[in-house]
């Protein structure tokens, strides 16, 4: 397939323009969708752009410019319209978090490729069989910035333009492998994706301390620096790593500089940072030097031995099943489902039906085997 230049996608930036599109979207059998967020540039990320492809063309919708996104939400929840994504979970989390929209039904081309046994499932890799090579130079663009450059918008447009074609080919492969019902069950699980807890963890410095092998008073200094970094990140509306990365935090905790001249010599301190925030950092170091050395929070209790035994047996079964099919292990059952099975120890098919994630397809194909594995552990 030879790539031809695409005409620029219409840029929808007003309520009236969005309203005018809704009848078209509502009459379509599918919408291919992607979103762009500003996680690399904001303290709290948000969805900055919607890209949508229909049978008649590509569209880019700017939620920053539109006051009422509810008309799009109604389309996304329309059960008659299939929504095509590649690696949908991240997009669905952002859409649910920022707009509260339900998106169903979903066809996820990444999940479909995994179920079909593809060893490489990146969108760029999957599209190369059509002679399509995506330009990923704009992957790390600041999507919260306005105006967006034409090249950035073209990059965004390309992420959905070929999804319908990919979806159709993967659909045919799922049918040929008799895996369509399995895929639909996996797609249905995506609809109920949980929002991650993004609240600040005041003990979140411990992984840094472990990785950097900090000890004693260094831990107290690291804690104070970690708290200062978070406060500065929130004030500047930027991710914490853009204020100071973890390696720099650790080096500050090790060296504990007492003046701005010494602070400026620490590797990783950005230009101008000492002038703007040096006093706060030095105050945090001094506070850490006076503070009591913190104790690591108590770790969660390990599961009971019998639960661990069930989990190990189930994981071994899953590994063998995956090898037989030539797929990754979590295509068979996710880690979360294995833990639920290990903790609940169902004894009958009816018991299995109560386990989240054990839909009709998995029950019919794996139910008896799972009960047999659990029975052997007993």
C-alpha positions as CSV (number, residue, x, y, z in Angstrom):
1,X,0.0,0.0,0.0
2,X,1.4,3.4,-1.0
3,X,0.9,6.2,1.5
4,X,-0.7,9.3,0.0
5,X,-0.8,12.6,1.8
6,X,-3.9,13.0,3.9
7,X,-6.0,16.2,3.8
8,X,-5.8,18.0,7.1
9,X,-8.5,16.9,9.5
10,X,-11.2,19.5,10.4
11,X,-10.3,21.1,13.7
12,X,-13.4,21.3,15.8
13,X,-13.1,24.0,18.4
14,X,-16.6,25.4,19.1
15,X,-19.8,24.1,20.6
16,X,-21.6,24.8,17.3
17,X,-19.1,22.9,15.3
18,X,-19.3,19.9,17.6
19,X,-23.1,20.0,17.6
20,X,-23.1,20.0,13.8
21,X,-21.0,16.8,13.8
22,X,-23.2,14.8,16.1
23,X,-25.8,13.7,13.5
24,X,-22.9,12.4,11.4
25,X,-21.3,10.5,14.3
26,X,-24.6,9.1,15.4
27,X,-25.3,7.6,12.0
28,X,-22.0,5.8,11.8
29,X,-21.5,2.1,12.6
30,X,-18.1,2.8,14.1
31,X,-15.9,5.6,15.4
32,X,-12.1,5.1,15.6
33,X,-10.9,7.1,18.6
34,X,-7.7,8.2,20.2
35,X,-6.9,10.9,22.7
36,X,-3.8,13.0,23.5
37,X,-3.0,14.0,27.1
38,X,-0.4,16.2,28.7
39,X,1.0,13.8,31.3
40,X,4.6,14.8,30.5
41,X,3.9,18.5,31.1
42,X,1.2,19.0,33.8
43,X,1.0,18.2,37.5
44,X,-2.5,16.6,36.9
45,X,-2.8,15.3,33.4
46,X,-5.9,15.9,31.3
47,X,-7.3,14.9,27.9
48,X,-6.3,17.7,25.6
49,X,-7.5,16.3,22.2
50,X,-9.9,13.8,20.7
51,X,-9.1,12.3,17.3
52,X,-12.0,10.6,15.6
53,X,-12.2,8.8,12.3
54,X,-15.4,7.7,10.5
55,X,-16.0,6.3,7.1
56,X,-16.0,9.7,5.6
57,X,-12.9,11.2,7.2
58,X,-10.9,12.3,10.2
59,X,-11.8,14.9,12.8
60,X,-9.9,16.5,15.6
61,X,-11.9,17.9,18.6
62,X,-10.4,20.4,21.0
63,X,-12.0,20.0,24.5
64,X,-10.2,23.1,25.7
65,X,-12.2,25.3,23.4
66,X,-15.6,23.6,23.7
67,X,-17.8,24.4,26.7
68,X,-20.2,21.4,26.5
69,X,-18.8,18.1,25.6
70,X,-21.9,16.2,26.6
71,X,-23.1,15.7,23.0
72,X,-20.0,13.7,22.3
73,X,-20.5,11.7,25.5
74,X,-23.9,10.6,24.3
75,X,-22.3,9.3,21.1
76,X,-19.6,7.5,23.0
77,X,-22.3,5.7,25.1
78,X,-24.4,4.8,22.1
79,X,-24.5,0.9,22.1
80,X,-25.1,0.8,18.3
81,X,-21.8,2.5,17.5
82,X,-18.6,0.5,17.9
83,X,-15.7,2.5,19.3
84,X,-12.3,1.4,17.9
85,X,-9.2,2.0,20.0
86,X,-5.6,0.8,20.0
87,X,-4.6,0.1,23.7
88,X,-7.9,1.6,24.9
89,X,-7.4,1.5,28.7
90,X,-5.3,4.7,29.0
91,X,-7.8,6.6,26.8
92,X,-10.8,5.2,28.6
93,X,-9.3,6.2,32.0
94,X,-8.7,9.8,30.8
95,X,-12.2,10.1,29.3
96,X,-13.9,8.8,32.4
97,X,-11.7,10.9,34.7
98,X,-12.1,14.2,32.9
99,X,-15.6,13.9,31.5
100,X,-17.4,11.1,33.3
101,X,-18.3,9.5,29.9
102,X,-19.1,5.8,29.5
103,X,-17.6,4.4,26.3
104,X,-19.2,1.2,24.9
105,X,-19.0,-1.0,23.0
106,X,-15.2,-1.1,22.4
107,X,-13.0,-2.9,19.9
108,X,-9.4,-2.8,21.0
109,X,-7.0,-3.6,18.2
110,X,-4.1,-4.2,20.6
111,X,-6.1,-6.8,22.6
112,X,-7.3,-8.4,19.4
113,X,-3.7,-8.7,18.2
114,X,-2.7,-10.3,21.5
115,X,-5.5,-12.8,21.4
116,X,-4.5,-13.7,17.8
117,X,-1.0,-14.4,19.0
118,X,0.9,-11.5,17.5
119,X,4.3,-11.2,19.2
120,X,4.6,-7.4,18.6
121,X,1.4,-5.4,19.1
122,X,2.5,-1.7,18.8
123,X,0.3,0.3,16.4
124,X,3.3,1.2,14.3
125,X,4.3,-2.4,13.9
126,X,0.8,-3.6,13.1
127,X,0.4,-1.0,10.4
128,X,3.7,-1.7,8.7
129,X,2.2,-4.7,7.0
130,X,0.1,-2.2,5.0
131,X,3.1,-0.2,4.1
132,X,2.2,2.5,6.6
133,X,4.9,3.9,8.9
134,X,3.8,6.4,11.5
135,X,6.0,9.4,12.3
136,X,6.4,9.2,16.1
137,X,8.5,12.4,16.3
138,X,5.6,14.3,17.9
139,X,4.7,11.5,20.4
140,X,6.1,13.6,23.3
141,X,4.5,17.0,22.2
142,X,2.9,19.2,24.8
143,X,-0.7,18.6,23.9
144,X,-1.9,21.2,26.4
145,X,-0.2,24.0,24.5
146,X,-2.1,26.2,22.2
147,X,-2.0,26.7,19.3
148,X,-0.9,23.3,18.2
149,X,1.5,23.0,15.2
150,X,0.2,21.6,12.0
151,X,2.7,18.7,12.1
152,X,1.4,17.8,15.6
153,X,-2.2,17.8,14.4
154,X,-1.1,15.6,11.4
155,X,0.6,13.2,13.8
156,X,-2.6,13.0,15.9
157,X,-4.8,12.4,12.9
158,X,-2.6,9.5,11.7
159,X,-3.2,7.6,15.0
160,X,-6.8,6.9,14.1
161,X,-6.9,7.1,10.3
162,X,-5.9,3.5,9.7
163,X,-7.6,2.0,12.7
164,X,-10.8,0.9,10.9
165,X,-8.8,-1.0,8.3
166,X,-6.7,-2.7,11.0
167,X,-9.9,-3.5,13.0
168,X,-11.5,-5.2,10.0
169,X,-8.5,-7.4,9.4
170,X,-8.1,-8.4,13.0
171,X,-11.9,-9.1,13.2
172,X,-11.5,-11.6,10.3
173,X,-8.5,-13.2,12.1
174,X,-10.5,-13.6,15.3
175,X,-13.3,-15.2,13.4
176,X,-10.9,-17.5,11.6
177,X,-9.3,-18.6,14.9
178,X,-12.7,-18.9,16.6
179,X,-11.6,-16.2,19.1
180,X,-14.2,-13.5,18.5
181,X,-16.3,-14.4,21.6
182,X,-13.1,-14.3,23.7
183,X,-12.1,-10.9,22.4
184,X,-15.6,-9.5,22.9
185,X,-15.5,-10.6,26.5
186,X,-12.1,-8.9,27.0
187,X,-13.4,-5.7,25.3
188,X,-16.4,-5.7,27.6
189,X,-14.1,-5.7,30.7
190,X,-12.5,-2.4,29.5
191,X,-15.8,-0.6,29.8
192,X,-15.6,-0.9,33.6
193,X,-12.0,0.3,34.0
194,X,-11.2,1.7,37.5
195,X,-9.7,5.1,37.9
196,X,-6.3,4.9,39.5
197,X,-5.6,6.6,42.8
198,X,-3.4,9.6,41.9
199,X,-3.5,11.2,45.3
200,X,-0.1,12.2,46.7
201,X,1.6,9.5,48.7
202,X,3.8,11.1,51.5
203,X,5.7,7.8,51.8
204,X,6.4,7.6,48.1
205,X,10.1,8.4,48.6
206,X,10.8,4.9,49.9
207,X,11.2,3.3,46.5
208,X,13.8,6.0,45.7
209,X,15.6,5.3,48.9
210,X,15.8,1.6,48.2
211,X,16.9,2.0,44.6
212,X,19.6,4.5,45.6
213,X,20.6,2.7,48.8
214,X,20.2,5.6,51.1
215,X,20.6,5.1,54.9
216,X,20.2,6.9,58.2
217,X,19.9,10.7,58.1
218,X,19.9,10.6,54.3
219,X,16.4,9.1,54.5
220,X,15.1,12.1,56.5
221,X,16.7,14.5,54.1
222,X,15.2,12.6,51.1
223,X,11.8,12.8,52.7
224,X,12.0,16.6,53.1
225,X,13.2,17.0,49.6
226,X,10.5,14.8,48.2
227,X,7.8,16.9,50.0
228,X,9.3,20.1,48.6
229,X,9.5,18.7,45.1
230,X,5.8,17.8,45.2
231,X,4.8,21.3,46.5
232,X,6.9,23.0,43.7
233,X,5.4,20.7,41.1
234,X,1.9,21.6,42.1
235,X,2.7,25.3,42.2
236,X,4.3,25.2,38.7
237,X,1.7,22.8,37.3
238,X,4.4,20.4,36.1
239,X,5.2,16.7,36.8
240,X,7.5,16.3,39.8
241,X,10.3,14.7,37.6
242,X,10.5,18.0,35.7
243,X,11.3,19.8,39.0
244,X,14.0,17.4,40.1
245,X,14.4,13.8,39.0
246,X,14.8,10.9,41.4
247,X,18.6,10.6,40.8
248,X,19.1,14.3,41.7
249,X,16.9,14.0,44.8
250,X,19.1,11.1,46.0
251,X,22.3,12.9,45.2
252,X,21.1,15.9,47.2
253,X,20.3,13.6,50.1
254,X,23.8,12.1,50.0
255,X,25.8,15.3,49.7
256,X,23.5,17.5,51.8
257,X,24.9,20.8,50.4
258,X,24.6,23.7,52.9
259,X,24.9,26.7,50.5
260,X,23.8,27.7,47.0
261,X,27.3,27.4,45.5
262,X,27.5,23.7,46.6
263,X,23.9,23.2,45.5
264,X,24.7,24.4,42.0
265,X,27.4,21.7,41.6
266,X,24.9,18.9,42.1
267,X,24.4,17.0,38.8
268,X,20.8,17.4,37.5
269,X,20.0,20.8,39.0
270,X,18.5,22.8,36.1
271,X,19.8,26.2,35.2
272,X,18.0,28.9,37.2
273,X,16.7,26.4,39.7
274,X,19.1,27.5,42.4
275,X,18.2,31.1,42.0
276,X,14.4,30.4,42.1
277,X,14.2,27.6,44.6
278,X,17.6,27.2,46.2
279,X,16.5,28.6,49.6
280,X,13.6,26.1,49.8
281,X,15.8,23.2,48.9
282,X,18.5,24.2,51.4
283,X,15.8,24.6,54.1
284,X,14.5,21.1,53.4
285,X,18.0,19.7,53.7
286,X,18.6,21.5,57.0
287,X,15.2,20.2,58.2
288,X,16.1,16.7,57.2
289,X,19.4,16.8,59.1
290,X,17.6,17.8,62.3
291,X,14.7,15.3,61.8
292,X,14.3,11.9,63.3
293,X,15.3,9.1,60.9
294,X,12.0,7.8,59.4
295,X,10.9,4.1,59.7
296,X,9.7,2.4,56.6
297,X,5.9,1.8,56.7
298,X,4.8,-1.7,57.5
299,X,4.4,-3.8,54.3
300,X,1.2,-5.5,53.5
301,X,0.9,-8.9,55.0
302,X,1.8,-11.8,52.7
303,X,-1.1,-13.9,51.6
304,X,-1.8,-17.0,53.7
305,X,0.2,-20.0,52.7
306,X,-2.8,-21.9,51.3
307,X,-3.7,-18.9,49.2
308,X,-0.1,-18.6,47.9
309,X,-0.2,-22.3,47.1
310,X,-3.4,-21.9,45.1
311,X,-2.0,-18.9,43.3
312,X,1.2,-20.7,42.3
313,X,-0.8,-23.7,41.0
314,X,-3.1,-21.4,39.0
315,X,-0.2,-19.5,37.6
316,X,1.5,-22.7,36.5
317,X,-1.7,-23.8,34.8
318,X,-2.0,-20.4,33.0
319,X,1.6,-20.6,31.8
320,X,1.0,-24.1,30.3
321,X,-2.3,-22.9,28.7
322,X,-0.6,-19.8,27.2
323,X,2.3,-21.9,25.8
324,X,-0.3,-24.2,24.1
325,X,-1.9,-21.3,22.4
326,X,1.2,-19.3,21.7
327,X,0.0,-16.2,23.5
328,X,1.1,-14.2,26.6
329,X,0.0,-15.6,29.9
330,X,-2.3,-12.7,30.8
331,X,-4.3,-13.2,27.6
332,X,-5.6,-16.4,29.3
333,X,-6.4,-14.8,32.7
334,X,-5.2,-11.6,34.3
335,X,-3.1,-11.6,37.5
336,X,-6.0,-10.0,39.3
337,X,-8.3,-12.8,38.3
338,X,-5.8,-15.4,39.5
339,X,-5.6,-13.8,42.9
340,X,-9.4,-13.6,43.2
341,X,-9.6,-17.3,42.4
342,X,-6.8,-18.1,44.9
343,X,-8.5,-16.2,47.7
344,X,-12.1,-17.2,47.0
345,X,-11.3,-20.9,46.1
346,X,-14.5,-21.5,44.2
347,X,-15.8,-25.1,44.2
348,X,-18.4,-25.1,41.4
349,X,-19.1,-23.4,38.1
350,X,-21.8,-21.3,39.9
351,X,-19.1,-20.1,42.3
352,X,-16.8,-19.2,39.4
353,X,-19.6,-17.1,37.9
354,X,-19.3,-14.8,40.9
355,X,-15.6,-14.0,40.1
356,X,-15.2,-10.7,38.3
357,X,-13.6,-11.3,34.9
358,X,-14.9,-14.9,34.5
359,X,-17.4,-14.3,31.7
360,X,-19.3,-16.9,29.7
361,X,-16.4,-17.6,27.3
362,X,-13.8,-18.1,30.0
363,X,-16.2,-20.2,32.0
364,X,-17.0,-22.6,29.2
365,X,-13.3,-22.9,28.1
366,X,-11.4,-22.8,31.4
367,X,-14.0,-23.4,34.1
368,X,-13.6,-27.1,34.6
369,X,-9.8,-26.9,34.4
370,X,-9.7,-24.2,37.0
371,X,-11.9,-26.1,39.4
372,X,-9.6,-29.2,38.9
373,X,-6.5,-27.2,39.7
374,X,-8.1,-25.8,42.8
375,X,-9.4,-29.2,43.9
376,X,-5.8,-30.6,43.6
377,X,-4.5,-28.0,46.0
378,X,-7.2,-28.9,48.5
